[in-house]
Amino acid sequence: MTAILARVMALLRAIAAGIDALNERVGRAVSWLALVMVLFGAWNAVARYIGRFVGTDLSSNGFIEAQWYMFSLLFLLGAGYTLKEDAHVRVDVLYGRLGPRGKAWIDVGGTLLFLLPFCVFGVWVSWEWVLNSWVEREVSPDPGGLPRYPLKAMVPLAFTLLGLQGISLFIKRLDVALGRDDG
């Protein structure tokens, strides 16, 4: 029985490592959006001032919306990576006073009771909203605005990546909680 449990845990650890690798790649890729977003913002600011002097509008709603879309993608697709890196904000006085196993049990419970149900709910609630946006090929109502349906498709993807990272967290923290890993 112990050999079977050891094989199951080895498989679960491999799954967790695969999820970690996926969110690592996604997180590192979308982190570049921060630089591009700042460049777009700088261009928009500079273009407004230069445009006044040359008498033409060098900025556009499309550039402004692109900056907002990049911010949205950075936030949405970076959530799983942020959880992987344990960089989410914690405001828990009790958690900080516990040892590794106590913290692991809180993480296991929080993941099962809150994080995973929240992610499933987020995918479920956003699915129809995203499909309607794709069917309508929703576009920003602003002149020169960008299509919104591709961005909206990132919402269920973001919840999926966050949920997967929650599964990885659950696996790793259960190992610690059960005393099989030192954390």
C-alpha positions, 0 to 999 in steps of 0.5 A: 500500500505504501508503494502505491501511495508513493507512486501516486504522490510521485505522479501528483508531484510531476503534475504539479511540476508541469503546472508550475512550468506552464504558469512560469512560461505564461508569467514570464511571457506576459511580464513583457507586457509591462514594458510594452504597456509603459511604452504605449503610455509614454507614446500616448502622452508624447503624441498628444503634446507633439500633435498640438504643435504639428496640428494633427492627432498622433494618438488614438483611442486604439493606442489607449485601449491597447494599453488597457488591454495589455494591463488586463492581460498582465493582471489576468494571465499573471495571476497563476504565476503570482500564486506560484511565486507565493506573491499574493497579498496575505493579511492573516495574523494567525498564518504568520505565527504557524510553522510549516505544517500549520501553514500547509494545512491552512493552504490546503483548506483555503485552496479546497474551500475557496480558491478552486471553487472560486476558479470554477465559478469564474469559468462558469460565469464568464463562459456565456459572456465570452461566447456572446462576445465572440458571436457578436464580434464585440468591438469597443464603442469608441471611435477607432476602438479595438475588438473586445472579444479576444480580450474577453476570452482571456477571463476563463483562461485566466481562471483556468490557469489560476485553478491549475496553479491552485491544484499544484499548490494543493499537491505541494502543500498536502505533501508538507501538511502530511509531513512528507516534505519540509516545505 
